[in-house]
Amino acid sequence: MWETLSDRYSGLIEDRLQRTLRSLKDQAEDYHEFIHLSYSRLEEFILRRGKRLASLSTLMAYKGYTNEVDERILKVCAGIELYRHSILIHDDLVDEDEMRRGGKSFHALFQDNERLGRGTAVFMGNAVYALSLKEILNSGFGAEILKNVVELLAEGYREVNESQVLDLLFEFKEPDINEWYTMASKRAASLFKTTILTGATLGGAPRDDLNALREAASNVGYAFDIQDDIIDTFAEEQQYGRPPGGDIAKGKKPLHLIYAITLAGENEKTAIKKLLGMRKSSAAELKEVRELIRRTNGLEAAKHRSAEHAEAAKRLIRGTKMNDESKEFFYGLTDYIVHSLDWYK
């Protein structure tokens, strides 16, 4: 059910997004050839196939209260994808990630000049955020309700950037579980809160439902972050689209690693810390850190927390007035997040 709904509606979003990006590229051609090139590369970067979870969450929340998918919400969804990718462009730049969804990250597309690529990524990321707001403001919804949506987007953008500061800080210190949750409360939790509440607000959801969906979205985000971090450590490159273990090699502290350090004996703790922040880990070193995380039950503890968050999200969504189709979509989304972790034992 979830895959069917995802395929059906992501295709509509993809079509609208293609038209938006083509228009941006065409406008840039009249300005300067390098700006046109930048938008051409941006188009390729954004249109790489992905699950479009951010914009799908907006669309399905809207449809849950209107029973409709119209051109207005598809324009908003295109704006949400621009919003999401403005964050990803900067995220890849700060993390020095060279790959994204099986292709080069945006700054790495300008590999002939590293400084130019990094600078272009900063400025184009900013431009894409501005363009996301413009797309949403021009969607055709009323001014008052759009004001509420733009406030959501601005708050969400600030929150995600604050969480990225902490994510970077944690490369240089040892956060505990509570600190990880402080950081994660404004990462994917904030993104899902922004996207789901955008759709529900535009769809006219009652206040009680908006409050429930705010909490549900945070739980979806926690489950997603835990899943995404586990995949980075344990997936193979052909599954993930980029080399595994990159986060731990940079010294990042995903929840499963924090659990491993918390639960480890002194010898295991020393071994784990020795493998952190090596910038580039060998296959043998990655295998060792994976085994240490498994042996200390760090992996299982994080998977258990992800499942708890998914169930909390489903329980909250179940109590809303959203229609059954949209409820089934969000149940399927949370199940997908949790069940994908069954691959990693």
C-alpha positions in Angstrom: 0.0 0.0 0.0 2.7 2.5 1.0 4.9 1.7 -2.0 1.9 2.0 -4.3 0.9 5.4 -2.9 4.5 6.6 -2.9 5.0 5.6 -6.6 1.7 7.2 -7.7 2.1 10.5 -6.0 5.9 10.9 -6.3 5.5 10.8 -10.1 3.2 13.8 -9.9 5.7 15.7 -7.7 8.5 14.8 -10.1 6.7 16.2 -13.1 6.0 19.5 -11.3 9.6 19.7 -10.0 11.0 19.1 -13.5 8.9 22.0 -14.9 10.1 24.3 -12.0 13.7 23.4 -12.5 13.5 23.8 -16.3 12.0 27.3 -15.8 14.8 28.3 -13.4 17.4 27.0 -15.9 15.9 28.9 -18.8 15.7 32.1 -16.9 19.4 31.8 -15.9 20.4 31.5 -19.6 19.5 35.2 -20.1 21.7 36.2 -17.2 25.1 34.5 -17.4 26.5 31.2 -18.9 28.0 30.1 -15.5 24.8 30.7 -13.6 23.0 28.7 -16.4 25.6 25.9 -15.9 25.0 26.1 -12.1 21.2 25.6 -12.6 21.8 22.8 -15.1 23.9 21.0 -12.5 21.4 21.8 -9.8 18.7 20.3 -12.0 20.6 17.0 -12.4 21.4 16.9 -8.7 17.8 17.4 -7.5 16.2 15.1 -10.1 18.3 12.0 -9.2 15.8 9.4 -8.2 14.9 9.4 -4.5 11.9 8.6 -2.4 10.8 12.3 -2.1 9.8 11.6 1.5 9.7 15.3 2.4 7.3 16.4 -0.4 5.3 13.2 -0.2 4.7 13.9 3.5 3.4 17.4 2.6 1.1 16.0 -0.2 -0.3 13.2 1.8 -1.0 15.4 4.8 -2.8 17.8 2.6 -4.8 15.0 0.8 -5.6 13.6 4.2 -7.9 16.6 4.9 -9.0 17.6 1.4 -9.2 14.3 -0.5 -7.6 16.2 -3.4 -4.3 16.6 -5.2 -4.3 19.9 -7.1 -1.8 22.0 -8.9 -1.5 24.3 -5.9 -0.2 21.6 -3.6 2.1 20.2 -6.3 3.7 23.6 -6.6 4.1 23.6 -2.8 5.7 20.1 -3.0 8.2 21.4 -5.6 9.0 24.2 -3.2 9.5 21.6 -0.4 12.0 19.7 -2.6 13.9 22.9 -3.2 13.8 23.6 0.5 15.1 20.1 1.3 17.9 20.3 -1.3 19.1 23.7 -0.1 19.8 21.9 3.2 21.5 18.9 1.5 23.8 21.1 -0.6 25.2 22.8 2.6 25.2 19.5 4.5 27.4 17.8 1.9 29.7 20.8 1.8 30.3 20.9 5.6 30.6 17.1 5.9 33.0 17.1 2.8 30.8 14.3 1.3 31.6 13.7 -2.4 28.6 11.5 -3.2 24.8 11.9 -2.9 22.3 9.3 -4.2 24.8 7.6 -6.5 26.2 10.8 -8.1 28.5 13.6 -7.1 27.4 16.0 -4.4 26.6 19.5 -5.7 30.0 21.1 -4.8 31.9 18.1 -6.2 30.2 18.6 -9.6 32.6 21.6 -10.0 35.7 19.3 -9.4 37.9 21.3 -11.8 38.1 24.0 -9.2 37.6 23.1 -5.5 37.3 26.7 -4.2 34.8 27.6 -7.0 32.8 24.5 -6.3 32.6 25.1 -2.5 31.7 28.8 -2.9 29.1 28.0 -5.6 27.5 25.5 -3.3 27.2 28.1 -0.5 25.6 30.7 -2.7 23.4 28.3 -4.7 22.2 26.6 -1.5 21.1 30.0 -0.3 19.5 30.8 -3.7 17.6 27.5 -3.7 16.2 28.2 -0.2 14.9 31.6 -1.5 13.5 29.9 -4.6 11.7 27.4 -2.4 9.9 30.2 -0.6 9.0 31.9 -3.9 7.6 28.7 -5.3 5.4 28.2 -2.3 4.2 31.8 -2.1 3.2 31.6 -5.8 1.3 28.4 -5.3 -2.2 30.0 -5.3 -3.2 29.5 -1.7 -4.5 32.5 0.3 -2.1 35.0 1.8 -3.0 34.4 5.5 -2.5 30.6 5.3 0.7 31.0 3.3 2.0 33.4 6.0 1.6 30.5 8.5 3.4 28.1 6.1 6.3 30.4 5.6 6.7 30.8 9.3 6.9 27.0 9.6 9.5 26.9 6.9 11.6 29.7 8.4 11.4 28.1 11.8 12.3 24.7 10.4 15.3 26.1 8.4 16.7 27.8 11.5 16.2 24.6 13.5 17.9 22.4 11.0 20.9 24.7 10.8 21.2 24.8 14.6 21.2 21.0 14.7 23.9 20.9 12.0 26.1 23.1 14.3 25.7 20.6 17.1 26.3 17.7 14.7 29.6 19.3 13.7 30.4 20.1 17.4 29.9 16.4 18.3 32.8 15.4 16.1 35.0 17.1 18.7 33.3 15.9 21.9 31.5 12.9 23.4 27.7 13.6 23.6 25.6 11.4 25.8 22.2 10.0 24.7 20.3 13.1 26.0 22.6 15.4 24.0 22.0 13.3 20.9 18.3 13.8 21.3 18.8 17.5 21.8 20.6 17.7 18.4 18.2 15.3 16.7 15.1 17.2 17.9 16.0 19.8 15.2 17.3 17.6 12.5 15.0 15.1 10.6 12.4 15.7 13.4 12.3 19.3 12.3 12.1 18.5 8.6 9.2 16.1 9.0 7.5 18.5 11.4 7.8 21.3 8.7 6.7 19.2 5.8 3.8 17.4 7.5 2.5 20.5 9.2 2.7 22.4 5.9 0.4 20.0 4.2 -2.0 19.7 7.1 -2.1 23.5 7.6 -2.9 24.0 3.9 -5.5 21.2 4.1 -7.3 22.9 6.9 -6.5 20.4 9.7 -8.1 21.2 13.1 -5.8 22.6 15.8 -5.9 19.3 17.8 -4.7 17.4 14.8 -1.9 19.9 14.1 -0.7 19.4 17.7 -0.8 15.6 17.4 0.9 15.7 14.0 3.7 18.0 15.3 4.5 15.3 17.9 4.0 12.5 15.4 6.4 14.1 12.9 9.1 14.5 15.5 8.8 10.8 16.2 9.0 10.0 12.5 12.1 12.1 12.3 13.8 10.4 15.2 13.1 7.0 13.7 14.4 8.2 10.3 17.6 9.7 11.8 18.4 6.5 13.7 17.8 4.5 10.5 19.8 6.8 8.3 22.8 6.7 10.6 22.7 2.9 10.9 22.6 2.6 7.1 25.7 4.9 6.9 27.6 2.5 9.2 26.3 -0.9 8.0 25.1 -0.6 4.4 27.3 -1.5 1.5 28.1 1.1 -1.2 25.9 -0.5 -3.8 22.9 -0.2 -1.4 23.7 3.3 -0.1 25.1 5.1 -3.2 28.3 6.2 -1.4 31.1 4.5 0.6 29.9 3.2 4.1 31.3 4.3 7.4 31.8 7.9 6.4 30.1 9.4 9.4 32.2 7.5 12.0 35.4 8.1 10.0 34.7 11.9 10.4 34.2 11.4 14.1 30.4 11.8 14.1 28.4 10.3 17.0 25.3 8.5 15.8 23.0 7.1 18.4 24.1 3.5 17.8 27.7 4.5 18.5 26.8 6.5 21.6 24.9 3.4 22.9 27.9 1.2 22.1 30.3 3.5 24.0 27.8 3.7 26.9 27.3 0.0 27.1 30.9 -1.1 26.4 33.5 -2.3 28.9 36.7 -0.3 29.2 38.7 -2.3 26.6 35.9 -2.1 24.0 35.4 1.6 24.8 39.1 2.2 24.1 38.9 0.2 20.9 35.9 2.2 19.6 37.4 5.6 20.4 40.6 4.6 18.6 38.7 4.0 15.4 36.8 7.4 15.5 37.7 10.3 13.4 40.3 8.6 11.2 38.9 10.5 8.2 39.3 7.5 6.0 38.8 4.0 7.4 40.0 0.7 5.8 37.7 -2.2 5.2 39.3 -4.0 8.2 38.8 -0.9 10.5 35.1 -0.6 9.4 34.5 -4.3 10.0 36.0 -3.9 13.5 33.9 -0.9 14.5 30.8 -2.7 13.2 31.6 -5.8 15.3 32.2 -3.6 18.4 28.8 -1.9 17.9 27.1 -5.2 17.5 28.9 -6.9 20.5 28.1 -4.1 22.9 24.4 -4.2 21.8 24.6 -0.6 20.5 23.0 -1.6 17.3 20.1 -3.3 18.9 19.5 -0.5 21.4 19.3 2.1 18.6 17.0 -0.1 16.6 14.7 -0.6 19.6 14.5 3.2 20.0 13.7 3.6 16.3 10.8 1.1 16.7 9.5 2.9 19.7 9.4 6.2 17.9 7.7 4.6 14.9 4.9 3.2 17.1 4.5 6.5 18.9 4.1 8.2 15.5 1.5 5.7 14.3 -0.5 6.0 17.6 -0.7 9.8 17.3 -1.6 9.7 13.6 -4.3 7.1 14.3 -6.1 9.6 16.6 -6.4 12.3 13.9 -9.2 13.1 11.5 -6.9 12.5 8.5 -8.5 10.2 5.9 -7.7 6.5 5.8 -5.5 6.6 2.7 -3.2 9.2 4.2 -3.1 7.4 7.5 -2.1 4.2 5.6 0.7 6.1 3.9 2.2 7.4 7.1 1.8 3.9 8.8 3.6 2.5 5.8 6.3 5.1 6.0 7.1 4.4 9.6 7.0 0.6 9.0 9.4 1.1 6.1 11.8 3.0 8.3 11.8 0.4 11.0 11.7 -2.8 8.8 14.6 -1.6 6.7 16.8 -2.0 9.8 16.0 -5.8 9.8 18.7 -6.0 7.1 21.4 -5.0 9.6 22.0 -7.5 12.4 
